Amino acid sequence: MITFCTLQVQMLALVTLTTALDLPSLNFDWQQPLSYLGLAPNNLTATGCEAACTYLTHHLPIPDIQPDNPREYWKEKSFFWSQQQSTISPSCFVQPLTAEHVSTIVKLAREHQCKFAVKSGGHAAFAGASNVQDGMTIDLQFLDMIEVSEDKQTTRVGPGNRWVDVYKHVVPMGLSVVGGRNSEIGVGGLTLGGGISWYSSRYGWALDGVRNYQVVVADGRVLEVDRESYPDLYWALRGGGNNFGVVTRFDFETFPQGDMWGGSVMTGPDSLDRVLDAFHDFAYTGGDDMDAYSFSAFCWYQEHKMFIASTALVYAQPVENPAIFENYTKLESMHSTLKIRDMVSMSDEIGAQAPNGLRNSYWTATFRITREMLQVILDIFMEELEPVKEVEGMIPALIYQPMSNEVLTRFSRNGGNCLGLEGEEGPLLNINYAVMWKNEADDEAVLTAARNTIRRSKEKAKELGLDHRYLYQNYASHEQDVMASYGEENLERLRSISREFDPEQVFQKLQPGYFKL
């Protein structure tokens, strides 16, 4: 969500994610399924990732980009959003065209004990999240199918798509799915980690709208996973991240959706208190209108040396200035993009200023909402920024997002998810501390400010009895223990499901990136 502040800063300059199966042993003859694909496993005489990469180059008809092709190799490295991810150098980038190709790659990685990473959109912030040093980075960009069912109830989506691809396909048909708000985010990572959406008040998060997953598990099988076929695995995939397999297709619930009203309202430093007032009121009342969703970002505008607030407002009907947003729209704005538009336009606005190549860090926390707590966190954010406000390229944002009881209630749809949140816990405050900067030399100072903001905010929340354990995966730092935040019971269930479908723990040991069980 940091890109939202980037956009607002630039605008101001212009105006000044078998139930109880008896699984076969992972020591089965892996050569046999490879031979069915026309491969010759006896040629695998070397060991390690280089051998696996070389074998794929010669025997599987897919792009396999290695350092000996420097032009393409460095181009692939540059496609990660975060500079930290682009510093990682895998043995190869492999780009499967089918789920069966993914199956073969997973088998080879396991046989050669080759570490691997899986990339959907490549928008994770920290190094190693979807790229791996000296391993195989499995780039899913060519798994890019988008197919709406004849009855228009389901849309099949490959993880190689970004959300803008999905919206450009379904919006002309008068349809939508519960998906990301930023056009440049990949479908895979956002959905597996949660997926906050403009439609969350009515439908929940993206993970709640998945009817079926096609997933390659550790022994190479390609499974169709829904609530009936593999109920435990289905539950685990709904928030469990990359711990259970490589998802090669998502089947999303699809619903009618026309134009909406939305955009952003930017206000200056004199209005920050009133933005907090409006946010507090909306957190408690916004869920009453299932077409309304909003978040507020508090940003340091380095060029003009001031804090601004930028609030995104979306109403899922073509109704201008709906009453639910009156507390925001009555504020004197420095800039506004509010208008009737479609989902493509709205997601493009959020994603338009998401430059690749800067250093990035995300941190998150969850709190119970009081007006006092909103002020406390913002004050801490401003205090901790003082030593780093003039760091080159510094664009920090503290983003407040409400999680109403109505949103949390939607988590029980379709068998529930593994996040460990209940319908009557809200309203909750999700915060995303998001920061961009230019140079590696400033890492420690910038990260210290972020780390201290989260630590001090949680300490104060505990004093006030307002702290909550939950960490939203898609906004978390690698220093944060996301899976433990789902609660002890859910974590143990996730580990049990992992052992059932992955007894050798391939996705824990060979896929080290992102958040492990």
N, C-alpha and C positions, 0 to 999 in steps of 0.2 A: 504493500500500500504506500510505500515511500514515494512511488512515482506520482501519486496524487498531489503531494506537496510540490514535487518538481514542476508539475504542470501549472500549479497555482502561482508559483514564484515566477515562471516565465510569462504567464498571463499578466501578472502585476507589472512586469517590466514593460509590457506593451501599453498598459494604461497607467502606468509607473509601478495445481494436488491428490469312501462309501461310508456317510455318517457311520461312526464306529467301524471305519474301514479296516480290513486286514491288509494293510499296505504291503506291497512287495518290498523286499530288502533292496536298499540302494546299492548292494553289491551284485545286482543282476547283470547279465551280459549286455553291457551298454553298446557293444559293437554291433549287435544284431539290428537294433532300430536304426543305427547309422547306415548300415548297409542297405536297408530298405530305401534310404534316400539317395542311393547311388554313390555313397562315400566308401572309401577304402581304409578302414581304421588301422590296418597293418602298416600303413605308411607313417603312422604316428610314432616315430622312433625317438624324437626329442621330448623333453619335458618342459613344463612351465607355460607361461602365457605366450611367449614368443612362438613356441611350437604350435599352440592352439590357434593363434592368429594366422600363422603361415599356412596351416592346414585349411583354415576357412578360406583363405585367399585362393587356394588351388582347387578346392572341392565343393564349395557352396556358392551358388550364383547370386551373391549379395555383395554390396559395397563393403570392403574391408580396408580401412585406411590406416596405414602404418607410417612411422617416421621417415621411411625411405621414399615417401611421396610427400616431401615437405610442404609443397604448396597447398594440397588438400588437407594435410594433417593440421597445419597451423590455422587453416580456415575453420576446421571443425572445432579446434580449441577456442577460437574467437566467438563461437556461437553461444557460449554460456553468458548469462546475464551478469554474473558477478565476476569481478577480476580475480578473486581468490580461486574460483573454480577453474578459470582459464590457465592458472599457473600449474595445474596438475597435468602430467604427461602420461597417458596410458600407453601400453604396448600397441594397442590398436583401438580404433573405433569400428565397431561392427554394426551394420545397419540391416537388420532382418526385414524381409518382405512379407513373411507369414508367421503365424503362431508356430508352425512346424519348424521354421528356421530358429525361432527362439528356443524351442525344445532342444534342438541340436546344440545350440550354443551353451545352454545350461549344462547339458551332459558333458560337453567338452571341458567346460570350466571345472566341473566337479572332478572329472577323471584326472585332469592336470593340476588340480588344486590351485587353480588360477583365480585370483580375486577379480571381482567384476563390480560394475556399477550399472544402473539403469537410468537412462535419461528420457524424459518425455518432452517437456518444454525447456528444461535447463534453467529454471528460474529460482532455484534454491540459492541461498546467500552464502553458505559457508563451504570451504574447501572440502572436497570428498563426498558431498551430498549426492551428486549424480555424475561423478567422474572419479577415476581411481588411478593412483600412481602405479605405473608398471603393470597394470592389469588390463582387462577388457572392458571398455565402456560400450554398453549395448544401447545404441541410439535408435529409438523407436520411431523416428520421423516418417518412415515409409509405411508404418501401420496407421494409415490415415483415412480409413473408410469412414463415411458418414452416410447412413441409410435409414430413412424413415419408413416405418412399417405401413402397409396398405391402410390399416385402420387408424393411422396417425396417433397411436397410443404409445409407441416406443421408437426411440432413435438409437441405432447402433453406432457407436463412435469408437474409433481407434485412438490409442493413447498418443499417437504421433501428432494429433491435431492440437492447435491452440484454440482457445475459446472463440476467437473471432471467426475461425473456420466453421465452427459449429453454428454460430449465430447467422453467418452469411448463408448457410444452407437452409436453416429452418425458418428464419424470420420472413422471407418472401412467401412462405406457405401459411403465414399467420399462426406460427407455432413457436414454442420455446421449450427449454429444459432448465432445470435448476443447475446453474453453472457459475463460473467465475465472473467477477465484475471487471477484471482487467483483461483486455483482449489478447494480451501477449502471454498470458500464463498457459502452461500446458495442461491438458485435460487430466493426465495421469496423476501427477503429484498432488494437484489440488483436490481431486476427488478422493484419493486414498487417505488424505490427511484430514478431511472435513469438507471444506468448500462452502464458505459463507457466500450467500447470493442475495441479489436484490429481491428475490422471491421467497426469502427464508421465513418471513412471517406466515406465509400461507403453506409452504411446502417443506420447511426445514432446510437442511444443507444439502449440497450436491450428493454426498454419500447416502442420504436418505432416499434419494430418487433413483438409485441404481436397482433395477430389477434382476439383473443377471451380470455376472462377470465371466469372461473367458480368461482363464489363468493357467499358466504353465507352472506346475509345482516342481519340487526338487528332483523327483525321479524322471522328469521329462514329460509326464502325461499332460495333455491339454484338456482341462476340465471346464465344463459349463456349470457354473456355481450359482444357484439361486436358493431361495428360502426352503424349497422342498428337496433339492438334490443333495446339497451339502450344507445343512443349516448352520453348523458350527463355523465352518470356513466362511460362509456368507456373512455371518455376524462379525467375524474377525477382520474381514476385508473392509468393513465399514468403520474406518478409523485406525486400522492397524498398520497403515503405511506399507512399507516394502518388505515386511517380515515373512510373508507367506507364499510368495511366488511373483512371477512377472505377469501382470494383467495385460492381455493383448486385445481386449475389447470390453467396453462398458455398454450395457443396454439401459438407457435412461428412460424413465417415464417422461412422456411428452404431453403438453397441454396447449390449448389455444391461448395465444397472446398477441395482441396488437400493439399499437404505439403506446408509449408511456410519457409521462412528464418527468423531467429530471435534469440534473446538472449539478453545479456547485455554486455556493455562495461564499465569497471571501470577505472576511471582516478584519479590521485593524486591531491594534493592541488595546485600544480603549473599549473594545466590545468583548474581550475575552470572558469576563464575568458573566455577561448576558448569554454568551454561547454555552457556558457551563450550565446556566439556569435552564436554557432551552433543552440541552441534552438530558439533564436530569428529569425534566418533565416528560420528554419523549420516551425515555427508558421505562417509565411507569405507565404511560398511556398509549404509546405508539402501537403496542400489540393489539389494541382494540380495532385497528384498521389494518386488515391483512394485506392491503395493497401498498403500505408505506414501509420504507426502510431508509436508514440514514446512518452515517458515521461522521465524526468530527476529527479533524487533524489539526494539531497545534504545532506550528513550524517556525523555525528560526530562519529569517530571511536575511542572509548574510550581506547581500549587496546594500540593503537599506538599513541594516542593523536594527531590526525590530522583529517581534513575534507577531505572527498572524494566525488566524483560524480559518480553515477552509472546510466547509461542511458539504458533504454530498447528500443530496436529497433525491429519492426516486419514488415515484408513485406509479404503480403498474397499470394505470388507466390514463387515457389522454385528457386529464382534467388539470387545468392550470391552477396553481396556487391552492391546493387542497387545504382545508382548515386544519388538518392534523399537523401541518408544518408552519402554522402561523407564527409561532414564537421565533422561528428562524427567518422567515421571509420579511418580517417587519423590521429586522435589524438593518441599519444603514450598511450597505455593502460597498466594498471597493471594486468588486467585479462579480458578475453573475453570468452563468451559462444556462440558466434554467429555461427550458423550452419543451415543446412536444417533439418527441423523437422516437427512434426505435432502439432496440437493444444493441444493434451493431454500433450505432452512433454513441450510445452511452458507454459501452465498454471501450470503444476507441478513445474516448475522452480520458478515461482513467489510464489507459495503457499507452497513449501516444508519446508521452515523455518518459519512456523507460529505457534510457540509454544503456547499452551493453558496455562493459569495460571499466566501470567504476568499482571501488571497493564497497562492500555492503555488509551490513549486519542487521539481523532481526532478533528481537527479544520479546517475550510475552509474559503476561500474568493475568490472573482473573480475580476479581473482587466483587463483593456485594456493594451495591450502589447506594451511597448517600451523597448529598451535596458537599459535605465536608471532605469526603474521600476524594471526590473529583478535584477539589482545590488542592488538597495535600499532594497528590501525585503530580499535578501540573507545576506546583511550586518546587518540588524536588527535581523535576525534569529541568526547569530553568536554572536552578542552583548548580546542578552537576554539569550543565553545559558551559558554564562560565570559563573554565580553562581551555575549552576546545572550540569556542564559537568562531574563531578566526582560522581554524585549520583549513588548508586549501581544499576547495571543492566541497566543503561541509554542508550537507543538507539533512538536518535531523528533524524527525517528526515524532510526536507522541499522538497516537491514533486511538480514539475512544470509540468502541463499538458496543451497542447494547445487545444483550441476549435476554429477551423477554421470556416470560413464562410460556407465551404462545409459541415462540420458536423452540424452546426446550421440549415442549409437549410433542412437537412434530418428530422428535428423535425416536419416538416409539413406533413410528410407521414402519411397516414392512419387516417386523421382527426386531426392531431396535438396532442400536449400534453399540460399539464398545467404549464410548467416550466416558461413561460413568456419570452422566448428567441427567437429572430428573426434572420433570415438568414444573414442580412447585419450588424449585431452588431460586428462581429468578425474582426480579431482574438481576442479571449479573453484568458486570463490566469486563469486557475483554480489552486489554490494551496491547498495542503493538508499538514497541519502541523500534523505529526503523531509521537507519542512518546510512547515507552515502558520503564517501570522501574519496580523495584522489590518490594519495600516496601511502605505500606500505609503511613508511617511516612513522606515520601518525597512528598506526594501528593500536598500540597499547594505550595511548591517551584517549582515543575515541572509544575503545572498548571498555576502558575503566569507567568512563562517564555513563555508558549504557548499563554496565554491570551494577554500578552503585545506585543508579536510578531504580532498577528493579529491586535490589536488596533493601534499600531504604523504604521503598513503597510497601513491600511485603512486611517489613518490621512494623511500620506504622499501622498497617491494616490488621495485623495480629493484635496490637494494642487495643484497637477499636473493635475487635471481634468481627472484622469484615474480610479477612483473607479467605481465599478459596483455593483448593489444591490444583484445579484443572489448568493445564497448559495446552493452548491450541497449537497443534503440531506445525501447521504451515507458517506460523510466526515465531517459532522457537529458535533459540540459539543452540548450538551443539553442546553448550555447557549445561543445558537444562534437561532434566529427566522426564521426558514427555510421557512415556508409557507408564511410569509409576504414578503419574498424576491422574490416571484413569481409575485409580483405586486398587487396593490389594486384591480383592476378589476378581476383578476384571483382568488384572495383570496375570494372575495365576491361570485363569481360564485361557487367556491368549497364549501363554507358554505351553499349556497342555495341548492346544490345537496345533501349535507349531511343532511339538514333538510327534504328534500323530501324522501330520502330512510331510514332515521334514525331520525324520529321526536322526539324521547325521548333522542337522543344523546348518545346512548349506547356506541358507539366507541369513544366518547369524554370523557365520565365520568367514565365508567367502565373499559376501556382500557387506562389507563393514560400514558403508556410508549410511548416513541419516540416523534414525532413532531406532535402537535395537531393544529387544525385550529383556 
